């Protein structure tokens, strides 16, 4: 990133918002490539990520849509080694419990998978949904209160894509004990853990998901996931 890029405004000015942009065919192809090359990264280099880049990713994540414009996402930069270790220990316990659910060849394959990058990733970021937020004044949540969680997930997805644009990898660790993470990070009890993210430069890039490469699960044809009524 050049210095001029770094000095660019975070949000468009008034003249930029008068006319909507036109995303041409070239951009559309690049966007598809972005989606194809976004990967759940588990193998990181240990090079540090500039703090400004992480702050930019959080700003970009906050451009996500949210129910009632409630913006329920909350981010915790996990820097303390003891807190990181407590969460790493939680993974080990949860991972062993998950392994016990599999048998035979599937258990052997599960045990061979690398399912977290906490030992190498220089940045660890926990994302929560504030389930008692007053922002948005409850709009859109009367019959679907889980929309707060979905809104936070949308923020995670934007962060993931924004990171890939910058050549930064993100790995989502879901094999955790949520209550342990809340306790380790000393966050309010009404925050729900949405994602624990490992962030860093990937050792290598792949267009094929690791779980496909390792033989765990192939991609499903979208036509098989779509109904018409």
C-alpha positions in Angstrom: 0.0 0.0 0.0 1.4 3.4 -1.0 1.5 6.4 1.3 -1.1 8.1 -0.9 -3.4 5.1 -0.4 -2.8 5.3 3.4 -3.7 9.0 3.3 -6.9 8.4 1.4 -10.1 9.2 3.3 -11.8 6.3 5.1 -15.2 7.2 3.7 -16.2 8.8 0.3 -16.8 12.6 0.3 -20.0 14.2 -0.7 -19.2 14.3 -4.4 -18.4 10.6 -4.5 -21.9 9.8 -3.3 -23.8 11.8 -5.9 -23.4 9.2 -8.6 -23.3 5.5 -8.0 -20.3 3.6 -9.3 -20.4 1.4 -12.3 -18.9 -2.0 -11.7 -17.8 -3.1 -15.1 -17.2 -6.6 -16.4 -13.5 -6.5 -15.4 -14.4 -5.6 -11.9 -17.1 -8.3 -11.8 -14.5 -10.9 -12.8 -12.1 -9.6 -10.1 -14.9 -9.9 -7.6 -15.6 -13.5 -8.4 -11.8 -14.2 -8.1 -11.9 -12.6 -4.7 -14.7 -14.9 -3.6 -12.9 -17.9 -5.1 -9.6 -17.1 -3.5 -10.9 -16.3 0.0 -9.8 -19.2 2.2 -10.1 -20.2 5.8 -6.4 -20.0 6.6 -4.9 -22.2 9.3 -1.2 -22.0 8.2 0.3 -18.5 8.9 3.6 -16.8 8.7 4.6 -15.2 12.0 5.4 -11.8 10.4 3.6 -9.0 12.3 0.6 -7.3 10.8 0.7 -3.4 11.0 -1.7 -2.2 13.6 -3.1 0.2 11.1 -4.1 -2.6 8.8 -6.0 -4.4 11.5 -7.8 -1.1 12.4 -8.7 -0.7 8.7 -10.1 -4.2 8.6 -12.3 -3.4 11.6 -13.5 -0.2 10.0 -14.4 -2.0 6.8 -16.2 -4.8 8.7 -18.3 -2.1 10.3 -19.7 -1.2 6.8 -21.7 -4.4 7.0 -25.5 -4.3 7.0 -27.2 -4.8 10.3 -30.8 -5.3 11.4 -32.3 -2.0 12.3 -28.9 -0.4 11.8 -28.1 -1.8 15.3 -24.4 -2.5 14.5 -24.2 -5.1 17.3 -20.7 -6.3 16.4 -18.0 -5.9 19.1 -14.3 -6.6 18.5 -11.7 -7.6 21.1 -8.0 -7.7 20.1 -6.6 -10.6 22.1 -3.0 -9.6 22.8 -2.3 -11.0 26.3 -0.4 -14.3 26.3 -2.3 -15.7 29.2 -5.7 -15.0 27.7 -4.5 -16.5 24.4 -3.3 -19.6 26.2 -6.7 -20.0 28.0 -8.4 -19.9 24.7 -5.9 -22.3 23.1 -6.5 -24.7 26.0 -10.3 -24.4 25.3 -9.6 -25.4 21.8 -7.8 -28.5 22.9 -10.6 -29.6 25.1 -13.3 -28.9 22.5 -11.3 -30.6 19.8 -10.9 -33.7 21.8 -14.6 -33.8 22.4 -15.3 -33.4 18.7 -12.8 -36.2 17.8 -14.7 -38.5 20.1 -17.8 -38.1 18.0 -16.1 -39.7 15.0 -15.0 -43.3 14.4 -12.8 -45.3 12.1 -11.4 -43.7 9.0 -13.3 -40.5 9.6 -11.8 -40.2 13.1 -8.3 -40.7 11.7 -8.9 -38.0 9.0 -10.3 -35.6 11.6 -7.2 -36.1 13.8 -5.0 -35.3 10.9 -6.6 -31.9 10.1 -5.1 -28.6 11.1 -8.1 -26.8 12.5 -6.6 -23.7 14.1 -3.7 -21.3 13.5 -3.4 -19.8 17.0 0.2 -20.9 17.5 1.4 -18.9 14.5 -1.0 -16.1 13.7 0.3 -12.8 15.0 -3.2 -11.4 15.4 -6.2 -12.9 17.2 -9.5 -11.1 17.1 -12.7 -12.1 18.9 -16.0 -10.9 17.5 -19.1 -10.7 19.6 -22.7 -9.7 19.2 -24.0 -7.3 21.9 -27.4 -8.9 22.5 -28.6 -6.0 24.8 -27.7 -3.2 22.5 -30.2 -0.3 22.4 -29.0 0.8 19.0 -31.6 0.1 16.3 -34.4 0.2 18.9 -35.4 -3.4 18.2 -36.4 -2.8 14.6 -36.6 -6.1 12.7 -35.9 -8.3 15.7 -39.4 -8.9 17.2 -39.9 -12.3 15.6 -36.2 -13.0 14.7 -34.0 -11.8 17.6 -31.2 -13.9 16.1 -30.8 -11.2 13.5 -28.3 -9.5 15.8 -26.0 -12.6 15.5 -26.5 -12.7 11.8 -25.6 -9.0 11.5 -22.3 -9.7 13.3 -21.6 -12.7 11.0 -22.1 -10.3 8.0 -19.4 -8.1 9.6 -17.0 -11.0 9.9 -17.6 -11.9 6.2 -16.7 -8.3 5.1 -13.6 -8.4 7.3 -12.6 -11.7 5.7 -12.9 -10.4 2.1 -11.2 -7.1 3.0 -8.3 -9.0 4.5 -7.9 -11.1 1.3 -7.8 -7.9 -0.8 -4.8 -6.9 1.3 -3.1 -10.3 1.1 -3.9 -11.1 4.7 -5.3 -14.4 5.7 -8.1 -15.1 8.2 -9.0 -18.3 9.9 -12.2 -18.8 11.8 -11.8 -21.0 14.9 -15.2 -22.4 15.9 -14.0 -25.4 18.0 -14.1 -23.5 21.3 -16.1 -23.2 24.5 -17.9 -19.9 24.2 -18.2 -19.4 28.0 -14.5 -20.0 28.5 -13.7 -17.3 25.9 -16.1 -14.8 27.5 -14.5 -15.5 30.9 -10.9 -15.3 29.5 -11.6 -12.0 27.8 -13.7 -10.5 30.6 -16.4 -9.2 28.4 -20.0 -8.5 29.4 -22.1 -11.7 29.9 -24.7 -10.5 27.4 -22.2 -10.5 24.5 -22.5 -13.7 22.4 -19.3 -15.1 20.9 -19.7 -15.1 17.1 -16.1 -15.7 15.8 -12.6 -16.2 17.0 -10.3 -15.1 14.2 -6.7 -15.9 13.6 -5.2 -13.2 11.3 -1.8 -13.1 9.5 0.0 -13.5 6.2 -0.7 -17.0 4.9 2.1 -19.4 4.2 0.6 -20.0 0.8 -2.5 -19.3 -1.1 -5.0 -21.9 -2.4 -8.1 -21.6 -4.6 -9.3 -25.0 -3.3 -10.5 -25.1 0.3 -8.3 -27.1 2.6 -11.1 -29.5 3.7 -11.7 -30.3 0.0 -8.0 -30.9 -0.6 -7.8 -33.2 2.5 -10.8 -35.2 1.4 -13.2 -34.2 4.2 -16.0 -32.6 2.2 -16.4 -31.6 -1.4 -18.2 -28.5 -2.6 -21.9 -29.0 -3.1 -23.5 -28.0 -6.4 -25.6 -24.8 -5.8 -28.4 -26.3 -7.9 -28.7 -29.1 -5.2 -29.2 -26.4 -2.5 -31.9 -24.4 -4.3 -35.6 -24.9 -4.4 -38.3 -23.3 -6.4 -41.9 -22.9 -5.1 
